């Protein structure tokens, strides 16, 4: 369980840095990273992209999924605000 939280924290923090320029805070980074892991593990094989397993592969998959998740959330937020 600790492994999932640490990968989630790292993935959420990296995605937050890429899309926002700073993180979202420790707890929200973990949540974003864990959701990103699920999104990445579903989306990448659907696109025919397979990343090696292990810590680095899991982290890369989680970061990609978290970026996609944050992009969709930001897009929906802009649509709902206008």
Secondary structure, DSSP 8 states (H G I E B T S, - for coil): -HHHHHHHHHHHHHHHHHHHSS---HHHHHHHHHHHHHHHHHHHHHTT-----SHHHHHHHHHHHHHHHHHHHHHHHHHHH-
